[in-house]
Amino acid sequence: MEIITIDQLDKKQEKEVIALISDSWNLSQRMPIQADHDKTLKLFITFLNMTNDFAFYAISDHKIVGLIIGKTKTQFNLLNFLYYSMKLIRQAFVLPFLGKEARQYFKDYFNLTKAYPILTKNTGKLTNEVSLFAVSSAHQGQGIGKKLMKKTIEHYQSSGVKQFELFTDTTCSYQFYDKNAFHLLGTQKVALRPNHEETVMLYQKSIYIN
């Protein structure tokens, strides 16, 4: 297993990332129509690449099995932002044609993000943030998550960053952060569909700078 960077995903890599995120979040059950499922995740990946400035990928047997995507306040990439902005605009034309399950997923996602400004009321806008962290279910428990996070911490250290934050929720393996010296800054319950709610959490990691 190795950790690499990829400037722009090719079609094969994009499919692997779609499969990885779908597996991590169990999205196939929520969006059973394959075309809607893939279009939704393509939009999500493009949005992440547009709004973040670094990504590390865990490769095993020539396949992406883990990833971590984030941003650093001192490293805004204008060309990257413009490239993915145009790509997002092209992809967004599919939104009115998505099925009921995909539209519900977007609704739930945006409802979850409404908790973010509530949780950052005391911290202010997040400028150093991990936006996505995922490891395939078949490769969990092998230390891949720790290696990806170690690479991210080294990236922040080299940029002089003393701390970073991330949001997660109760559908994810948030226990990882408790076990790896992250500090829980706050929680916020969010009502989604009838009789269904999630808890959004904001974690912070302090970094030792030599």
N, C-alpha and C positions, 0 to 999 in steps of 0.2 A: 504494500500500500504506500502511495506517495501523495503529498499535498502539492497541488500546482495552482497557478493562476491561468485564466483564460480570458483574453480581451473581449472576444465576441464568440458566442456559442455557434457552432455549425448546427446543421439540422439534426444530425445524430446526437450530438451533445444536448441539444434542446429537448429532444424526445426523452433522453435519460433523466434530465432534470425534472421534466413533467412527471415521469413515472416515480421519481424519488419523492417529490412533494406529495403526489397523490397517495403514495404508500404511507408516508409519514403522517398525513392528516386523514387517511381513510376516506378519500374523496370519491372513490368510484361508487360507493354506496349512496352518497349524497347526490351525485350527478351521474345516473346510469346511462345517459345518452353520451356515447363516446365523443362525438363531434363537439358537443357543448362543453364537455369535460376538458378536452384538449384546448379549445379556443379560450376558455376561461383561464386556464393555467398559463397559456401563452401571454395573455394580457397581463397577468400577475407578474410573470417573470420579466416582461418588458418594463413594467412600472418599477420593479425593484432595480433593474439595471439603470433606469433613468435617474432614480432618486438616490442612488448609492454610488460609492466610488471605489470599493474594493470587493473582491470575491475570491475565496479559496475553495478548491474542490478536492475531495478525497477520491483517488482513483485506485480501483482494485480490479485486476484482470481486464484492464483496458476499458473500464466502465466507471461512470460517476456514481459513487455510493454514499457520498456525503457532501455537504456544502455549507458555507457560512458567508453571508453577504452583509456589508455594513458601510458606514460612512464616517469620515473624519473631517472635522470642520476646516482644516487647512488644505484639503486636497480636492476641492470641487473641480470636476473635469467638464469644461464647457462643451467640448466636441462630443464627449460621451453623452452628455445631457441632450444635445441637439439631435444626435443620431437616434437615440431611443425615443425622444419626443415624437419625431416624425413616424417612427415605427408604431408607436402607441396610437397615434391618430389614425393610421391606416387600419390597425387591428380593431379599433373601437367601433367601426362601422357594423360589426357583427352583433353588438349589444342588443339592438331591438329585436333580433331574430333568435335569441337564445331561449331555450325552453324554461318551463316553470321552475325546475330544480336549480338551474344555473342562476336564474334571477333571484331565487331565495338565498342562494349562497352569497351573492353580492350584497343583498340586503343585510344578512347576518354579519358579514365582514365589516360593512360600514357602521353597523350598530356597535360592534366591538370597538372600532376605532374612536367612537364617541367618548369612550372611557379615557383615552389617552390624555386630552387636555385637563381632565379632572385630576389624573394621577401626576401630571407634571406641573401642577399649580405651584408647588414649592420649589421644584428644580428648574423651572423655566424650560424653554425650547431645547430639545435634545440635539446636540451638535455632533456628539460622538456616540454612535448607536449601532448595535447589531440588529439588523432588520429581519433576517431569516437565518435559521440554524436548523439543519435537518440531517439525519442519518437514516439510511434504509433499515427497515425492521430486520432484514436478514443479516445485517452487519452491526447491529447494536450489541453492546457488551464486549467489543473488541478494542476499546480505547480510541476509536476513530473520532468521537466527539471531543475527547480531551485533546487530541492532537490538533484538530481544527481550531479549538479555542486557544490553545497554546500559540498557534501561528497568528491568530488574531491579536492576542496580547502582545506578542513580539512586534507586530505591525504598529500597534498603538504606541508601544514604548519607543520605537524608532522615530515616531512623529512627535514625541514629547507629551503625549496624552497621559494624564494622571488617573483618569477614570472614564468609564463608558457605561451606558445603560442599555437595557433591552426590555421589550414587552413580551409577555407570554400569557397563556391562559390555561385553564384546567383541562383542555383537550390535549395539551402537550406534556412532555416529560419534564415538568418544571422542577422536579426533585433534583435534577442534575445541578441546578444552580445552588440549591441549598447545600449540596455535598461539596461544592467547589468554591466556597468562600465568597459567594455573591451575597449582597445585602438586599433584603426585601424592603423597598421603600414604601410600598403601599399596595392595596388591593381595591378593586371596584367590581361589584356585581352588575351584570348586564342582562336584562330580559331580552330574549330572542323570540323564538316561536312560542305559542301558548304552552304553558307548563314546562318551559325550558329556559334555563339561564346558565351563563358561564361566569367565571370570575377571572377578570383580567388582572395581571400582576406586573408591577414595575420593579425590576432588579437593577442593582448597580454593582460594578466591579471596580475596586481600587487597584491601581497598578503601581508597582515599585519602579521608580526611575533611578538608574545609576547616576 
